[in-house]
Amino acid sequence: MKVRPLGDRVLVEAVEQQEVMKGGIYLPDTAKEKPQEAKVIAIGPGKRDENGKLIPMDVKVGDFILTSKYGGTEIKLDDKEYKILSSSDILAIVEH
């Protein structure tokens, strides 16, 4: 299934954090925080200003981003978990 976000929305897939800490301590799933790093899968065309001019998106498909902790709407497509975010829920682009 293909999804194309509307407006200034972005479809992302969470990037899972490592399960073992530096000291070798294993973290169970219940103790983990929600992932805040995600990979951009699809983007909308952008937002329009009050004059109708299209404001392009700051991110592109394939970018790794940091998101607000509880922002967006979680969805499931083809047995994979994704999140649809507004561009305002994107905090930064991560450069690996």
N, CA, C and O atoms as a GROMACS GRO file, in nm:
protein
  384
    1MET      N    1   0.084  -0.117   0.000
    1MET     CA    2   0.000   0.000   0.000
    1MET      C    3   0.088   0.124   0.000
    1MET      O    4   0.189   0.129   0.071
    2LYS      N    5   0.052   0.223  -0.078
    2LYS     CA    6   0.129   0.346  -0.086
    2LYS      C    7   0.050   0.459  -0.022
    2LYS      O    8  -0.069   0.474  -0.048
    3VAL      N    9   0.117   0.539   0.061
    3VAL     CA   10   0.053   0.649   0.131
    3VAL      C   11   0.125   0.778   0.092
    3VAL      O   12   0.247   0.785   0.094
    4ARG      N   13   0.047   0.880   0.057
    4ARG     CA   14   0.102   1.011   0.025
    4ARG      C   15   0.042   1.112   0.122
    4ARG      O   16  -0.076   1.144   0.113
    5PRO      N   17   0.123   1.163   0.216
    5PRO     CA   18   0.072   1.259   0.314
    5PRO      C   19   0.024   1.388   0.246
    5PRO      O   20   0.073   1.424   0.139
    6LEU      N   21  -0.071   1.455   0.308
    6LEU     CA   22  -0.125   1.580   0.257
    6LEU      C   23  -0.064   1.699   0.329
    6LEU      O   24  -0.018   1.686   0.443
    7GLY      N   25  -0.062   1.812   0.264
    7GLY     CA   26  -0.016   1.936   0.326
    7GLY      C   27   0.126   1.926   0.377
    7GLY      O   28   0.216   1.879   0.306
    8ASP      N   29   0.147   1.970   0.501
    8ASP     CA   30   0.282   1.969   0.559
    8ASP      C   31   0.303   1.849   0.650
    8ASP      O   32   0.371   1.859   0.752
    9ARG      N   33   0.244   1.736   0.614
    9ARG     CA   34   0.258   1.614   0.695
    9ARG      C   35   0.367   1.524   0.638
    9ARG      O   36   0.400   1.530   0.519
   10VAL      N   37   0.422   1.440   0.726
   10VAL     CA   38   0.533   1.352   0.692
   10VAL      C   39   0.504   1.213   0.746
   10VAL      O   40   0.459   1.198   0.860
   11LEU      N   41   0.527   1.109   0.664
   11LEU     CA   42   0.515   0.970   0.708
   11LEU      C   43   0.654   0.922   0.746
   11LEU      O   44   0.747   0.930   0.666
   12VAL      N   45   0.669   0.873   0.871
   12VAL     CA   46   0.799   0.829   0.920
   12VAL      C   47   0.791   0.689   0.978
   12VAL      O   48   0.685   0.642   1.020
   13GLU      N   49   0.906   0.623   0.980
   13GLU     CA   50   0.920   0.492   1.044
   13GLU      C   51   1.020   0.509   1.158
   13GLU      O   52   1.130   0.560   1.136
   14ALA      N   53   0.984   0.467   1.277
   14ALA     CA   54   1.070   0.483   1.394
   14ALA      C   55   1.198   0.402   1.378
   14ALA      O   56   1.197   0.291   1.325
   15VAL      N   57   1.307   0.460   1.425
   15VAL     CA   58   1.437   0.392   1.426
   15VAL      C   59   1.455   0.341   1.568
   15VAL      O   60   1.462   0.419   1.662
   16GLU      N   61   1.462   0.208   1.583
   16GLU     CA   62   1.473   0.148   1.716
   16GLU      C   63   1.610   0.175   1.775
   16GLU      O   64   1.712   0.168   1.707
   17GLN      N   65   1.610   0.205   1.904
   17GLN     CA   66   1.734   0.228   1.978
   17GLN      C   67   1.794   0.094   2.019
   17GLN      O   68   1.725  -0.008   2.018
   18GLN      N   69   1.921   0.095   2.056
   18GLN     CA   70   1.986  -0.028   2.100
   18GLN      C   71   1.922  -0.077   2.229
   18GLN      O   72   1.880   0.003   2.313
   19GLU      N   73   1.915  -0.209   2.245
   19GLU     CA   74   1.853  -0.268   2.362
   19GLU      C   75   1.949  -0.287   2.478
   19GLU      O   76   1.905  -0.308   2.591
   20VAL      N   77   2.079  -0.280   2.453
   20VAL     CA   78   2.178  -0.303   2.559
   20VAL      C   79   2.255  -0.173   2.581
   20VAL      O   80   2.304  -0.111   2.486
   21MET      N   81   2.265  -0.132   2.706
   21MET     CA   82   2.338  -0.010   2.742
   21MET      C   83   2.488  -0.039   2.739
   21MET      O   84   2.529  -0.153   2.721
   22LYS      N   85   2.569   0.065   2.757
   22LYS     CA   86   2.714   0.050   2.752
   22LYS      C   87   2.766  -0.050   2.855
   22LYS      O   88   2.860  -0.124   2.827
   23GLY      N   89   2.707  -0.053   2.973
   23GLY     CA   90   2.751  -0.144   3.078
   23GLY      C   91   2.703  -0.287   3.059
   23GLY      O   92   2.728  -0.372   3.144
   24GLY      N   93   2.634  -0.315   2.948
   24GLY     CA   94   2.585  -0.449   2.921
   24GLY      C   95   2.450  -0.478   2.982
   24GLY      O   96   2.406  -0.593   2.983
   25ILE      N   97   2.382  -0.375   3.034
   25ILE     CA   98   2.251  -0.394   3.095
   25ILE      C   99   2.145  -0.401   2.986
   25ILE      O  100   2.139  -0.313   2.900
   26TYR      N  101   2.063  -0.504   2.991
   26TYR     CA  102   1.955  -0.522   2.893
   26TYR      C  103   1.832  -0.445   2.940
   26TYR      O  104   1.792  -0.455   3.056
   27LEU      N  105   1.771  -0.369   2.849
   27LEU     CA  106   1.649  -0.295   2.882
   27LEU      C  107   1.528  -0.368   2.825
   27LEU      O  108   1.521  -0.387   2.703
   28PRO      N  109   1.433  -0.408   2.907
   28PRO     CA  110   1.312  -0.470   2.855
   28PRO      C  111   1.227  -0.366   2.781
   28PRO      O  112   1.243  -0.246   2.802
   29ASP      N  113   1.136  -0.413   2.695
   29ASP     CA  114   1.053  -0.324   2.615
   29ASP      C  115   0.974  -0.226   2.700
   29ASP      O  116   0.951  -0.113   2.657
   30THR      N  117   0.931  -0.266   2.818
   30THR     CA  118   0.849  -0.179   2.902
   30THR      C  119   0.928  -0.063   2.960
   30THR      O  120   0.869   0.038   2.998
   31ALA      N  121   1.061  -0.075   2.968
   31ALA     CA  122   1.143   0.031   3.026
   31ALA      C  123   1.195   0.129   2.921
   31ALA      O  124   1.251   0.232   2.956
   32LYS      N  125   1.176   0.098   2.795
   32LYS     CA  126   1.226   0.184   2.688
   32LYS      C  127   1.137   0.305   2.669
   32LYS      O  128   1.015   0.299   2.686
   33GLU      N  129   1.201   0.415   2.632
   33GLU     CA  130   1.125   0.534   2.597
   33GLU      C  131   1.080   0.519   2.452
   33GLU      O  132   1.135   0.440   2.376
   34LYS      N  133   0.979   0.597   2.414
   34LYS     CA  134   0.935   0.597   2.276
   34LYS      C  135   1.049   0.648   2.189
   34LYS      O  136   1.116   0.743   2.227
   35PRO      N  137   1.072   0.586   2.073
   35PRO     CA  138   1.180   0.634   1.986
   35PRO      C  139   1.151   0.776   1.938
   35PRO      O  140   1.039   0.809   1.902
   36GLN      N  141   1.254   0.858   1.939
   36GLN     CA  142   1.238   0.994   1.891
   36GLN      C  143   1.311   1.015   1.760
   36GLN      O  144   1.297   1.121   1.698
   37GLU      N  145   1.388   0.917   1.716
   37GLU     CA  146   1.454   0.926   1.587
   37GLU      C  147   1.373   0.843   1.488
   37GLU      O  148   1.329   0.733   1.519
   38ALA      N  149   1.355   0.898   1.368
   38ALA     CA  150   1.275   0.830   1.268
   38ALA      C  151   1.331   0.858   1.129
   38ALA      O  152   1.404   0.954   1.107
   39LYS      N  153   1.295   0.769   1.036
   39LYS     CA  154   1.335   0.785   0.897
   39LYS      C  155   1.214   0.832   0.817
   39LYS      O  156   1.105   0.776   0.830
   40VAL      N  157   1.233   0.934   0.735
   40VAL     CA  158   1.125   0.988   0.654
   40VAL      C  159   1.097   0.893   0.538
   40VAL      O  160   1.187   0.862   0.460
   41ILE      N  161   0.972   0.847   0.526
   41ILE     CA  162   0.930   0.754   0.421
   41ILE      C  163   0.860   0.828   0.307
   41ILE      O  164   0.882   0.796   0.190
   42ALA      N  165   0.776   0.927   0.341
   42ALA     CA  166   0.704   1.005   0.239
   42ALA      C  167   0.673   1.142   0.298
   42ALA      O  168   0.658   1.158   0.419
   43ILE      N  169   0.663   1.242   0.210
   43ILE     CA  170   0.630   1.377   0.254
   43ILE      C  171   0.517   1.434   0.170
   43ILE      O  172   0.496   1.396   0.055
   44GLY      N  173   0.445   1.527   0.230
   44GLY     CA  174   0.341   1.600   0.158
   44GLY      C  175   0.405   1.711   0.076
   44GLY      O  176   0.525   1.733   0.085
   45PRO      N  177   0.324   1.782  -0.003
   45PRO     CA  178   0.378   1.886  -0.090
   45PRO      C  179   0.424   2.010  -0.014
   45PRO      O  180   0.506   2.086  -0.065
   46GLY      N  181   0.374   2.032   0.106
   46GLY     CA  182   0.410   2.150   0.185
   46GLY      C  183   0.287   2.227   0.227
   46GLY      O  184   0.174   2.188   0.198
   47LYS      N  185   0.311   2.335   0.298
   47LYS     CA  186   0.204   2.417   0.352
   47LYS      C  187   0.184   2.540   0.263
   47LYS      O  188   0.279   2.586   0.198
   48ARG      N  189   0.064   2.593   0.260
   48ARG     CA  190   0.037   2.714   0.184
   48ARG      C  191   0.025   2.832   0.280
   48ARG      O  192  -0.035   2.820   0.387
   49ASP      N  193   0.083   2.947   0.240
   49ASP     CA  194   0.070   3.066   0.323
   49ASP      C  195  -0.063   3.135   0.294
   49ASP      O  196  -0.143   3.085   0.215
   50GLU      N  197  -0.086   3.249   0.356
   50GLU     CA  198  -0.216   3.317   0.341
   50GLU      C  199  -0.241   3.368   0.200
   50GLU      O  200  -0.356   3.398   0.164
   51ASN      N  201  -0.137   3.380   0.118
   51ASN     CA  202  -0.152   3.422  -0.022
   51ASN      C  203  -0.165   3.304  -0.118
   51ASN      O  204  -0.179   3.324  -0.238
   52GLY      N  205  -0.162   3.182  -0.064
   52GLY     CA  206  -0.174   3.063  -0.147
   52GLY      C  207  -0.043   3.011  -0.203
   52GLY      O  208  -0.041   2.914  -0.278
   53LYS      N  209   0.068   3.075  -0.167
   53LYS     CA  210   0.200   3.032  -0.214
   53LYS      C  211   0.244   2.908  -0.137
   53LYS      O  212   0.233   2.903  -0.014
   54LEU      N  213   0.294   2.807  -0.210
   54LEU     CA  214   0.338   2.682  -0.149
   54LEU      C  215   0.473   2.701  -0.080
   54LEU      O  216   0.569   2.747  -0.142
   55ILE      N  217   0.479   2.664   0.048
   55ILE     CA  218   0.604   2.666   0.124
   55ILE      C  219   0.659   2.524   0.124
   55ILE      O  220   0.597   2.435   0.183
   56PRO      N  221   0.773   2.499   0.057
   56PRO     CA  222   0.824   2.362   0.047
   56PRO      C  223   0.868   2.306   0.182
   56PRO      O  224   0.896   2.381   0.276
   57MET      N  225   0.874   2.173   0.189
   57MET     CA  226   0.915   2.104   0.312
   57MET      C  227   1.066   2.116   0.333
   57MET      O  228   1.142   2.126   0.236
   58ASP      N  229   1.108   2.115   0.459
   58ASP     CA  230   1.250   2.123   0.494
   58ASP      C  231   1.318   1.986   0.491
   58ASP      O  232   1.441   1.979   0.488
   59VAL      N  233   1.240   1.878   0.491
   59VAL     CA  234   1.295   1.743   0.492
   59VAL      C  235   1.266   1.676   0.359
   59VAL      O  236   1.178   1.718   0.283
   60LYS      N  237   1.342   1.570   0.331
   60LYS     CA  238   1.317   1.492   0.210
   60LYS      C  239   1.312   1.344   0.246
   60LYS      O  240   1.356   1.304   0.354
   61VAL      N  241   1.260   1.264   0.157
   61VAL     CA  242   1.252   1.119   0.179
   61VAL      C  243   1.392   1.064   0.202
   61VAL      O  244   1.485   1.095   0.128
   62GLY      N  245   1.406   0.981   0.305
   62GLY     CA  246   1.535   0.922   0.338
   62GLY      C  247   1.607   0.993   0.452
   62GLY      O  248   1.701   0.937   0.509
   63ASP      N  249   1.565   1.115   0.486
   63ASP     CA  250   1.627   1.187   0.597
   63ASP      C  251   1.596   1.117   0.730
   63ASP      O  252   1.491   1.054   0.746
   64PHE      N  253   1.689   1.128   0.824
   64PHE     CA  254   1.666   1.083   0.961
   64PHE      C  255   1.637   1.209   1.042
   64PHE      O  256   1.709   1.308   1.033
   65ILE      N  257   1.531   1.204   1.122
   65ILE     CA  258   1.487   1.322   1.195
   65ILE      C  259   1.466   1.290   1.343
   65ILE      O  260   1.454   1.174   1.382
   66LEU      N  261   1.462   1.395   1.424
   66LEU     CA  262   1.422   1.384   1.564
   66LEU      C  263   1.282   1.442   1.573
   66LEU      O  264   1.255   1.549   1.520
   67THR      N  265   1.193   1.370   1.642
   67THR     CA  266   1.055   1.414   1.652
   67THR      C  267   1.020   1.445   1.796
   67THR      O  268   1.089   1.402   1.889
   68SER      N  269   0.912   1.520   1.815
   68SER     CA  270   0.864   1.543   1.951
   68SER      C  271   0.817   1.409   2.007
   68SER      O  272   0.772   1.322   1.933
   69LYS      N  273   0.829   1.392   2.136
   69LYS     CA  274   0.810   1.262   2.200
   69LYS      C  275   0.672   1.201   2.176
   69LYS      O  276   0.661   1.082   2.147
   70TYR      N  277   0.567   1.280   2.188
   70TYR     CA  278   0.433   1.225   2.177
   70TYR      C  279   0.354   1.282   2.059
   70TYR      O  280   0.231   1.271   2.055
   71GLY      N  281   0.423   1.342   1.964
   71GLY     CA  282   0.355   1.402   1.850
   71GLY      C  283   0.317   1.298   1.745
   71GLY      O  284   0.372   1.188   1.743
   72GLY      N  285   0.224   1.334   1.660
   72GLY     CA  286   0.187   1.250   1.547
   72GLY      C  287   0.081   1.146   1.578
   72GLY      O  288   0.037   1.131   1.692
   73THR      N  289   0.042   1.077   1.474
   73THR     CA  290  -0.060   0.972   1.482
   73THR      C  291   0.003   0.841   1.435
   73THR      O  292   0.057   0.833   1.325
   74GLU      N  293  -0.006   0.738   1.518
   74GLU     CA  294   0.051   0.608   1.483
   74GLU      C  295  -0.046   0.533   1.393
   74GLU      O  296  -0.166   0.529   1.419
   75ILE      N  297   0.009   0.472   1.286
   75ILE     CA  298  -0.072   0.391   1.194
   75ILE      C  299   0.003   0.261   1.164
   75ILE      O  300   0.124   0.252   1.188
   76LYS      N  301  -0.068   0.163   1.113
   76LYS     CA  302  -0.008   0.034   1.077
   76LYS      C  303  -0.041   0.007   0.931
   76LYS      O  304  -0.158   0.006   0.893
   77LEU      N  305   0.062  -0.016   0.849
   77LEU     CA  306   0.047  -0.046   0.708
   77LEU      C  307   0.129  -0.169   0.675
   77LEU      O  308   0.248  -0.175   0.706
   78ASP      N  309   0.068  -0.267   0.613
   78ASP     CA  310   0.140  -0.389   0.574
   78ASP      C  311   0.220  -0.447   0.690
   78ASP      O  312   0.336  -0.486   0.673
   79ASP      N  313   0.159  -0.454   0.808
   79ASP     CA  314   0.220  -0.509   0.930
   79ASP      C  315   0.342  -0.433   0.979
   79ASP      O  316   0.421  -0.489   1.055
   80LYS      N  317   0.360  -0.308   0.939
   80LYS     CA  318   0.469  -0.224   0.988
   80LYS      C  319   0.407  -0.102   1.056
   80LYS      O  320   0.303  -0.052   1.014
   81GLU      N  321   0.473  -0.055   1.160
   81GLU     CA  322   0.426   0.062   1.235
   81GLU      C  323   0.489   0.189   1.178
   81GLU      O  324   0.611   0.195   1.158
   82TYR      N  325   0.407   0.289   1.154
   82TYR     CA  326   0.450   0.419   1.104
   82TYR      C  327   0.385   0.527   1.188
   82TYR      O  328   0.298   0.499   1.270
   83LYS      N  329   0.428   0.650   1.165
   83LYS     CA  330   0.368   0.764   1.231
   83LYS      C  331   0.354   0.876   1.128
   83LYS      O  332   0.444   0.899   1.047
   84ILE      N  333   0.240   0.944   1.131
   84ILE     CA  334   0.220   1.062   1.046
   84ILE      C  335   0.233   1.184   1.136
   84ILE      O  336   0.160   1.199   1.233
   85LEU      N  337   0.328   1.271   1.100
   85LEU     CA  338   0.358   1.390   1.180
   85LEU      C  339   0.330   1.516   1.101
   85LEU      O  340   0.336   1.517   0.978
   86SER      N  341   0.299   1.621   1.171
   86SER     CA  342   0.294   1.754   1.112
   86SER      C  343   0.439   1.805   1.109
   86SER      O  344   0.520   1.761   1.191
   87SER      N  345   0.470   1.894   1.018
   87SER     CA  346   0.608   1.946   1.012
   87SER      C  347   0.648   2.014   1.143
   87SER      O  348   0.767   2.022   1.174
   88SER      N  349   0.551   2.064   1.220
   88SER     CA  350   0.583   2.128   1.348
   88SER      C  351   0.628   2.028   1.454
   88SER      O  352   0.686   2.068   1.555
   89ASP      N  353   0.603   1.896   1.433
   89ASP     CA  354   0.648   1.793   1.526
   89ASP      C  355   0.791   1.748   1.498
   89ASP      O  356   0.847   1.668   1.573
   90ILE      N  357   0.851   1.798   1.389
   90ILE     CA  358   0.989   1.764   1.356
   90ILE      C  359   1.081   1.866   1.422
   90ILE      O  360   1.069   1.986   1.400
   91LEU      N  361   1.174   1.815   1.504
   91LEU     CA  362   1.262   1.904   1.579
   91LEU      C  363   1.394   1.930   1.507
   91LEU      O  364   1.447   2.041   1.514
   92ALA      N  365   1.449   1.828   1.438
   92ALA     CA  366   1.579   1.843   1.375
   92ALA      C  367   1.602   1.732   1.274
   92ALA      O  368   1.536   1.628   1.277
   93ILE      N  369   1.696   1.757   1.183
   93ILE     CA  370   1.743   1.654   1.090
   93ILE      C  371   1.874   1.600   1.148
   93ILE      O  372   1.962   1.677   1.185
   94VAL      N  373   1.885   1.468   1.155
   94VAL     CA  374   2.004   1.402   1.211
   94VAL      C  375   2.098   1.369   1.096
   94VAL      O  376   2.058   1.306   0.998
   95GLU      N  377   2.223   1.410   1.108
   95GLU     CA  378   2.324   1.377   1.008
   95GLU      C  379   2.416   1.272   1.067
   95GLU      O  380   2.489   1.298   1.162
   96HIS      N  381   2.412   1.151   1.010
   96HIS     CA  382   2.492   1.038   1.062
   96HIS      C  383   2.632   1.044   1.009
   96HIS      O  384   2.714   0.959   1.041
   0.00000   0.00000   0.00000
